[in-house]
Amino acid sequence: MLWRRMRQSPWNPWGDLWNLHDEFNRAFGAYPWQNLSGEFPAVNVYESDKALELSMKLPGVKAKDLDISVNQDTLTLKGTRELDEAPKGAQYLRQERGEGSFVRSFALPFPVNTADVAAHYADCILTVRLPKAESAQPRKISIKAG
């Protein structure tokens, strides 16, 4: 008879629930309602004297599946991420990356020059540059003496 020594660790009921969840997904596939709708891209926002810049990670999203619109005071980003198929003859043991559509809107803190808004997408990072409108840019005021 072969004996194995098991590491003693306290029982974790959440671990058992996650194992059950994984087994359910393996047997029946991911939940049909499990999609990207509750997931939002992480974003960094930078402001300079001349522009506002947003940078967000969008792994698994293709540039053709993105839609960006801007009006006077709101930037809206819409996108879709498609489901990754398992290689032929393989099955998922865990599938955590969601698929589906997402929408993210940002209230702009100042008027922007909508004609000069630019977007760049490379290495799964979307960068949107929103130049400040002339009225929103700081300007130097000269002081007249006397």
Secondary structure as GFF3:
##gff-version 3
##sequence-region A 1 146
A	DSSP	alpha_helix	13	28	.	.	.	ID=ss1
A	DSSP	beta_strand	43	47	.	.	.	ID=ss2
A	DSSP	beta_strand	51	57	.	.	.	ID=ss3
A	DSSP	three_ten_helix	63	65	.	.	.	ID=ss4
A	DSSP	beta_strand	66	70	.	.	.	ID=ss5
A	DSSP	beta_strand	74	81	.	.	.	ID=ss6
A	DSSP	beta_strand	100	107	.	.	.	ID=ss7
A	DSSP	three_ten_helix	114	116	.	.	.	ID=ss8
A	DSSP	beta_strand	118	122	.	.	.	ID=ss9
A	DSSP	beta_strand	125	131	.	.	.	ID=ss10
A	DSSP	three_ten_helix	134	136	.	.	.	ID=ss11
###
